[in-house]
Amino acid sequence: MRTHRSFKIHSVQQCKESLLQWSRNYGHIVWLDSNSHHDRYSSFEACLAVGASTFCNDFEEIESFLKQTPDWLFGYFSYDVKNVLEDLTSFHADGLDFPMIQFFQPQKLIIVADGQLHFKYLDAIGHEIEADFAEICETKNQANVQESQGPIKIKMRIHKDAYFEKAQQFLVHIHRGDIYEANFCQEFYAEDYALDPWATYQRLNGISEPPFAAFARFSDHYLMCASPERYLKKIGAKVISQPIKGTARRGEGKREDEQIKKELSTDKKERSENIMITDLVRNDLSKSAIKGSVKVEELCKPYSFKQVHQLISTVAAKVSENKPSVELIKETFPMGSMTGAPKISAMKIIEDLEETKRGLYSGTVGYFAPSGDFDFNVVIRSILYNASKKYVSYSVGSAITAQSDPEKEYQECLLKAKAMRTVLEEG
């Protein structure tokens, strides 16, 4: 079904930059970049899927495709898929208008791994591989960058006083036992502003260099994502989730930085946030797991990124070989780190207190492989853009628990927003 060719490359970084620029010719793109973060669950350095042969825009179409045509699918599930999976609704404003689900079978798939470019093209266009490789090698990282419009005017959807008032309302729900944790998010946005998505993504990725970075284009809808978090991965009969909860700034020098990291790893409030969500993930995975197979491989382990330190846990489970991949998504989506717990109650309260539809923010981008394996990130630390409407948006959130101080939660949101704001204001 696909023609395979591989070519050695001299510079992985230069090749990745060329691939991304080369993708400008295509209307449907998913680019996934690990930024050279490697762990036992890594699959490749980066991959580029371009050109849409087949579209799948709901669960039924995805399930049918994977069953009848075992091939690659790349795309996303937005946060509002929750309304399909549960008895939930969303009536908030949505300036971005991203469709709820979008996947495509790529005509051309190029994977960067082991110092090589691996081309996997549909057989009908397999003859284009060598010419594309030559073109990619000649593509430079410069870029038809649009001229600046001048300073961007970023607006807050929820102002500081309103944020404090809403955070207190979350605490009321927590103290009376409706929920014990909720992820409270707010949107920052700009209207009537045109940007170059490729250049914007490169600046954002350069600031953060996270393990689950993604760039996606679906016609006039763009995602520029610097995510540090994996939602869910399937490798054979093993399923892995790596929720993040607990954030601290980087220090000015090595000594201060190590001290901050140490304090984060022992902070009772930050650890309790993480443990609550880790427990929720364990429960989600247990819906399909072989009895006794759900294991917490890492609990509240501190990881360092260019902008922040994070506490990450790793939960793994075994499932039966014939378990449909899409069913695993349905049973665990949305990810607990972006909702809170109990999940349904938290999502209802979130809907009452937030001001905008989350859309693709808090959703997931990734792929299904022909084998039935898959890998999906969490769409956070991201800029979203509707080119037709010239609407730019980024959202951030933090976990509200019984121990939360609204001022500290607000400052955590600003810390998480720093990279996106910097990229847009300096663009």
C-alpha positions as CSV (number, residue, x, y, z in Angstrom):
1,M,0.0,0.0,0.0
2,R,3.0,2.3,0.6
3,T,6.3,2.6,-1.1
4,H,9.2,2.9,1.4
5,R,12.6,4.5,0.8
6,S,15.2,5.7,3.3
7,F,18.1,8.2,2.9
8,K,20.9,9.1,5.3
9,I,21.0,12.7,6.5
10,H,24.0,14.7,7.8
11,S,22.2,17.1,10.2
12,V,19.0,16.1,11.9
13,Q,18.2,19.7,13.0
14,Q,18.8,21.2,9.6
15,C,16.7,18.4,7.9
16,K,13.8,19.0,10.3
17,E,13.9,22.7,9.5
18,S,13.9,22.0,5.8
19,L,11.0,19.5,6.1
20,L,8.8,22.0,8.0
21,Q,9.5,24.7,5.4
22,W,8.8,22.3,2.5
23,S,5.4,21.5,4.1
24,R,4.2,25.0,3.1
25,N,3.0,23.6,-0.2
26,Y,0.3,21.5,1.5
27,G,-3.2,22.3,2.8
28,H,-3.2,19.5,5.4
29,I,-0.2,19.0,7.6
30,V,0.7,17.3,10.9
31,W,4.2,17.7,12.1
32,L,5.3,16.0,15.4
33,D,8.7,16.7,16.9
34,S,10.3,15.1,20.0
35,N,13.1,17.8,20.1
36,S,15.6,15.0,20.8
37,H,13.9,13.9,24.1
38,H,14.3,10.2,24.3
39,D,12.8,7.7,26.8
40,R,11.7,4.1,26.7
41,Y,8.5,5.1,24.9
42,S,10.0,7.2,22.2
43,S,9.3,6.2,18.6
44,F,11.1,8.7,16.4
45,E,12.8,12.1,16.3
46,A,10.1,13.7,14.2
47,C,7.6,13.0,11.5
48,L,5.7,14.9,8.8
49,A,2.4,13.9,7.3
50,V,1.1,15.9,4.4
51,G,-1.5,15.6,1.6
52,A,-4.9,14.2,2.4
53,S,-6.0,11.1,0.6
54,T,-9.0,10.3,2.9
55,F,-10.7,12.3,5.6
56,C,-12.3,11.0,8.9
57,N,-14.3,13.5,10.9
58,D,-16.0,11.4,13.5
59,F,-15.4,8.3,15.6
60,E,-17.4,6.0,13.3
61,E,-15.4,7.0,10.2
62,I,-12.1,6.5,12.1
63,E,-13.1,3.1,13.4
64,S,-14.3,2.0,9.9
65,F,-11.1,3.3,8.3
66,L,-8.8,1.5,10.7
67,K,-10.7,-1.7,10.4
68,Q,-11.0,-1.7,6.6
69,T,-7.8,0.1,5.5
70,P,-5.1,-0.4,8.1
71,D,-2.9,2.6,7.3
72,W,-1.8,5.8,9.0
73,L,-4.2,8.5,10.2
74,F,-3.0,11.9,11.6
75,G,-5.2,14.5,13.2
76,Y,-6.9,15.7,16.4
77,F,-9.7,15.3,18.9
78,S,-10.8,18.6,20.4
79,Y,-11.8,19.0,24.0
80,D,-15.5,19.3,23.0
81,V,-15.5,15.7,21.9
82,K,-16.6,15.3,25.6
83,N,-20.0,16.3,24.5
84,V,-20.2,13.3,22.2
85,L,-18.9,10.9,24.8
86,E,-20.9,12.1,27.8
87,D,-24.2,13.9,28.4
88,L,-22.5,17.4,28.3
89,T,-22.8,20.6,26.3
90,S,-20.8,23.7,25.5
91,F,-22.5,27.0,24.6
92,H,-19.6,29.4,25.1
93,A,-18.2,31.7,22.5
94,D,-15.7,30.1,20.1
95,G,-13.5,32.6,18.1
96,L,-11.5,29.8,16.4
97,D,-14.2,27.5,14.9
98,F,-12.1,24.4,14.7
99,P,-14.1,21.3,13.8
100,M,-14.5,18.9,16.6
101,I,-12.6,16.0,15.0
102,Q,-10.3,16.1,12.0
103,F,-8.1,13.2,10.7
104,F,-6.6,12.4,7.3
105,Q,-4.8,9.6,5.7
106,P,-1.5,11.2,4.5
107,Q,-0.5,10.8,0.9
108,K,3.1,11.4,2.0
109,L,4.6,10.4,5.4
110,I,8.3,11.2,6.2
111,I,9.8,10.0,9.5
112,V,13.1,11.3,10.9
113,A,14.7,8.5,12.9
114,D,18.2,6.9,13.4
115,G,19.9,9.6,11.3
116,Q,17.8,8.9,8.3
117,L,14.7,10.2,6.4
118,H,12.2,7.4,6.0
119,F,9.7,8.0,3.2
120,K,6.4,6.2,3.3
121,Y,4.3,7.3,0.3
122,L,1.1,5.8,-1.0
123,D,2.0,3.5,-3.9
124,A,0.3,5.7,-6.5
125,I,2.8,8.5,-5.8
126,G,5.8,6.4,-4.7
127,H,7.7,7.6,-7.8
128,E,7.8,11.2,-6.3
129,I,10.0,10.2,-3.4
130,E,13.4,10.9,-4.9
131,A,12.4,14.2,-6.4
132,D,10.8,15.3,-3.0
133,F,14.0,14.3,-1.2
134,A,16.1,16.4,-3.5
135,E,13.7,19.3,-3.1
136,I,13.7,19.0,0.7
137,C,17.6,19.0,0.7
138,E,17.5,22.3,-1.3
139,T,14.9,23.9,0.9
140,K,16.3,26.5,3.2
141,N,14.9,27.7,6.6
142,Q,13.8,31.1,5.4
143,A,10.4,31.7,4.6
144,N,8.0,34.0,2.9
145,V,7.5,35.4,6.3
146,Q,4.6,37.9,6.3
147,E,5.5,41.5,7.2
148,S,4.7,42.4,10.7
149,Q,1.4,44.2,11.3
150,G,2.9,46.1,14.2
151,P,2.3,45.3,17.9
152,I,-0.2,42.7,18.6
153,K,-3.0,43.6,21.0
154,I,-3.6,40.6,23.3
155,K,-6.8,40.7,25.3
156,M,-7.8,38.7,28.4
157,R,-11.0,36.8,28.3
158,I,-11.1,36.7,32.1
159,H,-9.6,39.7,34.0
160,K,-7.8,39.3,37.3
161,D,-10.6,40.2,39.6
162,A,-13.0,37.9,37.8
163,Y,-10.4,35.1,37.9
164,F,-10.2,35.4,41.7
165,E,-14.0,35.3,42.0
166,K,-14.3,32.2,39.8
167,A,-11.4,30.5,41.6
168,Q,-13.3,31.1,44.9
169,Q,-16.4,29.5,43.3
170,F,-14.3,26.4,42.4
171,L,-13.2,26.3,46.0
172,V,-16.8,26.4,47.2
173,H,-17.5,23.3,45.1
174,I,-14.5,21.6,46.4
175,H,-15.2,22.3,50.1
176,R,-18.8,21.0,49.8
177,G,-17.6,17.8,48.1
178,D,-18.8,18.3,44.5
179,I,-15.2,17.8,43.2
180,Y,-11.8,17.6,44.7
181,E,-9.8,19.1,41.8
182,A,-10.6,21.1,38.7
183,N,-8.4,22.5,35.9
184,F,-9.5,26.1,35.5
185,C,-8.5,27.7,32.1
186,Q,-8.6,31.1,30.6
187,E,-8.2,32.4,27.1
188,F,-5.9,35.2,25.8
189,Y,-6.7,36.3,22.2
190,A,-6.1,38.9,19.5
191,E,-8.5,39.9,16.7
192,D,-7.8,41.0,13.1
193,Y,-4.2,39.9,13.2
194,A,-2.3,37.9,10.5
195,L,0.7,35.8,11.4
196,D,3.0,33.4,9.7
197,P,2.1,30.0,11.4
198,W,5.3,28.3,10.4
199,A,7.6,31.0,11.7
200,T,5.5,31.4,14.8
201,Y,5.7,27.7,15.5
202,Q,9.5,27.7,15.1
203,R,9.9,30.6,17.5
204,L,7.6,28.9,20.1
205,N,9.3,25.5,19.7
206,G,12.7,27.2,20.0
207,I,11.8,28.8,23.3
208,S,10.5,25.5,24.8
209,E,11.9,22.5,22.9
210,P,9.3,20.1,24.5
211,P,9.0,16.4,23.8
212,F,5.5,16.5,22.2
213,A,5.7,19.6,20.0
214,A,3.3,19.7,17.1
215,F,2.4,21.9,14.1
216,A,-0.8,21.3,12.3
217,R,-2.6,22.8,9.4
218,F,-6.2,21.9,8.4
219,S,-6.9,24.3,5.6
220,D,-7.2,27.7,7.3
221,H,-6.9,26.4,10.8
222,Y,-3.5,26.2,12.4
223,L,-2.0,24.7,15.6
224,M,1.4,25.7,17.0
225,C,2.0,23.5,20.0
226,A,4.9,23.2,22.4
227,S,3.4,20.5,24.6
228,P,5.4,18.7,27.3
229,E,2.7,16.2,28.0
230,R,1.7,12.8,26.5
231,Y,-2.0,11.9,26.8
232,L,-2.0,8.3,25.7
233,K,0.2,5.9,23.7
234,K,-0.4,2.3,22.6
235,I,2.4,-0.1,21.8
236,G,1.1,-3.6,21.1
237,A,-0.8,-4.6,24.2
238,K,0.7,-1.9,26.4
239,V,-1.0,1.5,27.0
240,I,0.8,4.4,28.6
241,S,-0.3,7.8,29.9
242,Q,1.9,10.5,31.4
243,P,-0.1,13.1,33.2
244,I,1.5,16.4,34.3
245,K,0.4,18.3,37.4
246,G,2.8,20.5,39.4
247,T,4.7,23.5,37.9
248,A,7.5,25.7,39.0
249,R,9.7,28.3,37.3
250,R,13.3,27.8,36.3
251,G,15.9,29.4,38.5
252,E,18.4,32.1,37.5
253,G,21.4,30.0,38.2
254,K,22.2,26.3,38.6
255,R,22.0,26.4,42.4
256,E,18.7,28.2,42.6
257,D,17.3,26.1,39.8
258,E,18.1,22.8,41.6
259,Q,16.6,24.2,44.8
260,I,13.4,25.1,43.0
261,K,13.2,21.6,41.4
262,K,13.8,20.0,44.8
263,E,11.1,22.1,46.4
264,L,8.6,21.2,43.7
265,S,9.2,17.5,44.1
266,T,8.4,17.7,47.8
267,D,5.6,20.4,47.7
268,K,2.6,18.8,49.3
269,K,0.1,20.8,47.3
270,E,1.8,20.1,44.0
271,R,2.2,16.4,44.7
272,S,-1.4,16.1,45.8
273,E,-2.6,17.6,42.5
274,N,-0.5,15.1,40.6
275,I,-1.5,12.1,42.7
276,M,-5.2,12.9,42.3
277,I,-4.9,12.9,38.5
278,T,-2.7,9.9,38.5
279,D,-5.4,8.0,40.4
280,L,-8.0,9.2,37.9
281,V,-5.8,7.9,35.0
282,R,-5.4,4.6,36.8
283,N,-9.2,4.3,37.0
284,D,-9.6,5.3,33.3
285,L,-7.1,2.7,32.1
286,S,-8.6,0.0,34.3
287,K,-11.8,0.1,32.2
288,S,-10.0,-2.0,29.5
289,A,-6.9,-3.2,31.3
290,I,-6.2,-6.9,31.9
291,K,-6.9,-7.4,35.7
292,G,-3.9,-6.5,37.8
293,S,-1.9,-4.9,35.0
294,V,-2.3,-1.2,35.8
295,K,1.0,0.0,37.2
296,V,2.3,3.5,38.2
297,E,5.8,3.3,36.8
298,E,6.8,6.8,38.0
299,L,5.0,9.0,40.5
300,C,5.5,12.8,40.7
301,K,8.9,12.7,39.1
302,P,10.4,16.2,38.4
303,Y,11.3,16.9,34.8
304,S,13.0,20.1,33.6
305,F,12.1,22.0,30.4
306,K,13.5,25.3,29.1
307,Q,10.7,27.4,30.7
308,V,9.5,25.4,33.7
309,H,10.0,22.3,36.0
310,Q,7.1,19.8,35.9
311,L,6.0,16.9,38.0
312,I,5.1,13.9,35.7
313,S,3.7,10.5,36.5
314,T,3.7,7.5,34.2
315,V,0.9,5.0,34.3
316,A,0.9,1.8,32.2
317,A,-1.5,-1.0,31.6
318,K,-1.9,-4.1,29.4
319,V,-5.0,-4.6,27.2
320,S,-6.2,-7.5,25.1
321,E,-4.8,-7.7,21.6
322,N,-8.2,-7.3,20.0
323,K,-9.1,-4.1,21.9
324,P,-10.0,-1.4,19.3
325,S,-7.7,1.6,19.5
326,V,-10.6,4.1,19.2
327,E,-12.3,2.5,22.2
328,L,-9.3,3.3,24.4
329,I,-9.6,6.9,23.4
330,K,-13.3,7.0,24.2
331,E,-12.7,5.5,27.6
332,T,-10.0,7.9,28.7
333,F,-10.8,11.2,26.9
334,P,-10.6,14.0,27.8
335,M,-7.4,13.5,29.8
336,G,-7.8,14.0,33.6
337,S,-5.0,16.5,33.8
338,M,-7.2,19.0,31.8
339,T,-10.5,18.3,33.6
340,G,-10.1,17.4,37.3
341,A,-11.8,14.8,39.4
342,P,-14.4,13.3,39.5
343,K,-14.2,13.9,35.7
344,I,-17.8,14.4,34.8
345,S,-18.6,16.7,37.8
346,A,-15.4,18.7,37.1
347,M,-16.3,19.2,33.4
348,K,-19.8,20.5,34.3
349,I,-18.5,23.0,36.8
350,I,-15.7,24.1,34.3
351,E,-18.4,24.7,31.7
352,D,-20.3,26.9,34.2
353,L,-17.3,29.0,35.2
354,E,-15.1,29.3,32.2
355,E,-15.8,32.0,29.5
356,T,-14.9,30.3,26.2
357,K,-15.1,27.0,24.4
358,R,-11.7,25.3,24.7
359,G,-11.9,23.7,21.3
360,L,-8.6,22.1,20.3
361,Y,-7.0,23.5,23.5
362,S,-7.1,20.7,26.1
363,G,-7.6,18.2,23.2
364,T,-5.0,16.0,21.6
365,V,-3.0,15.7,18.3
366,G,-1.3,12.6,17.1
367,Y,-1.7,9.5,14.9
368,F,-3.0,6.0,14.5
369,A,-0.5,3.6,12.9
370,P,-1.4,0.6,10.6
371,S,-0.6,-1.8,13.4
372,G,-3.3,-0.3,15.6
373,D,-0.7,1.5,17.8
374,F,-1.1,5.2,18.4
375,D,0.4,8.2,20.2
376,F,-1.3,11.4,21.2
377,N,-0.1,14.5,23.1
378,V,-2.0,17.0,25.2
379,V,-2.7,20.3,23.5
380,I,-1.3,22.8,26.0
381,R,1.3,25.6,25.7
382,S,-0.1,26.3,22.2
383,I,-1.1,29.1,19.9
384,L,-4.2,28.5,17.7
385,Y,-5.0,30.5,14.6
386,N,-7.9,30.9,12.3
387,A,-6.4,32.5,9.2
388,S,-9.7,33.4,7.5
389,K,-11.0,35.2,10.6
390,K,-7.5,36.5,11.6
391,Y,-8.2,35.3,15.1
392,V,-5.2,34.3,17.3
393,S,-5.7,32.5,20.7
394,Y,-3.8,30.8,23.4
395,S,-5.2,29.4,26.7
396,V,-3.6,28.4,30.0
397,G,-4.9,26.8,33.1
398,S,-4.0,25.5,36.6
399,A,-5.4,23.0,39.0
400,I,-7.7,24.2,41.7
401,T,-7.6,22.0,44.9
402,A,-8.6,22.6,48.5
403,Q,-5.1,23.9,49.2
404,S,-5.1,26.4,46.3
405,D,-4.3,30.1,46.8
406,P,-6.0,32.0,43.9
407,E,-3.1,34.5,43.6
408,K,-0.6,31.7,43.2
409,E,-2.8,29.9,40.7
410,Y,-3.1,33.1,38.7
411,Q,0.7,33.6,38.7
412,E,1.1,30.0,37.5
413,C,-1.2,30.7,34.6
414,L,0.9,33.8,33.7
415,L,4.1,31.6,33.9
416,K,2.6,29.1,31.5
417,A,1.5,31.9,29.2
418,K,4.9,33.5,29.0
419,A,6.3,31.6,26.0
420,M,3.2,32.2,23.9
421,R,2.9,35.8,24.8
422,T,6.6,36.4,24.1
423,V,6.5,34.7,20.7
424,L,3.5,36.8,19.6
425,E,4.7,40.1,21.0
426,E,8.2,39.7,19.5
427,G,6.9,38.4,16.2
